[in-house]
Amino acid sequence: MTKWRKGDPHLINGGDSGLSMEGAREIAEFFGRSDTTIYDWIHKGLLPAAKLPNGHWFTNKSLLLEWLMANNEAELEARKS
């Protein structure tokens, strides 16, 4: 599983094309999970997100979809073993 770290270049969105997500609640709605689950994933370094100066968490849908695909591929490979 990919670990994401503060300052990763992957967290930079080259412009807002409607893909930006700000706040744990918005991210939680995307996944259909609770805010608590999102905070847990972020603090464990499992979710690609960065903390903004205003204290909100930020990510974008492209990164989240990439993250989901990478984790799905890893799980499929593990099942083959």
N, C-alpha and C positions, 0 to 999 in steps of 0.2 A: 504494500500500500504506500502510495506517495506521501511523504511528509512535506508540508509546506512551512516555510519559515518567513518571519518578518522580513520585509524588504525584497522578497523574491520578485524578479522582473516579470514573472508570469501574472503578477497582480496588477499590472499597469494596463489600463484600458486606453487605447489610442483615440478616444473621443466617445461621446455618449451617443450611441445609436439605438437607444432603448434597451440595451443589454445590462446596464448598470443596476445593481441592487444594493440598497443601503439599509442597514438595520437588520438585526437578528430576526425580527418578525417577518420581514419581506422574504428573507432567505428561507425561513421556516415554512412559509406558505408555499414557496416553490417546491419544497420537498414533501410537504404534507406532514411535517413533524412539528414538535414543540420548540419554542425558543430555547428551552433548557437543553434539548438535544443538540441544537445548533451550537450553543456556547460550549458544550462538552466536546463536540467534534473540533471546533476551532482551537480550544485550549490544548487538545491532544495533538494538534498539528495535522489533523486529518482532512481539514477543509481549506481550500484556497481562499483565504480572506485576509484583509488587512484592516487595522484599526485606524480610523480617521482622527484628526485632531479634535473633532467634536465628540469623540468617544463611541461613535457608531461603527459597526463593522461594515466593510464594503467588499463586494466581489462583483462578478458579472456572470451572466448566464452561459456564455461561451466557456469560461473556465470551469463552471460547475458541470457542464455537459462533458467536457474533456476529462474531468475528474471521475465522473460516473463511468465513462467508457474505459478508462485506464483500470479502474478497480474491477470492473466487470471482466476485462481480459485477464487480469491477474487471478481472479476467482476461477475462471474457466481453465486456465493453465494448471492451477492447483488441483482441480478435480481430475485432470488427466493423469496426474502423477500417482 
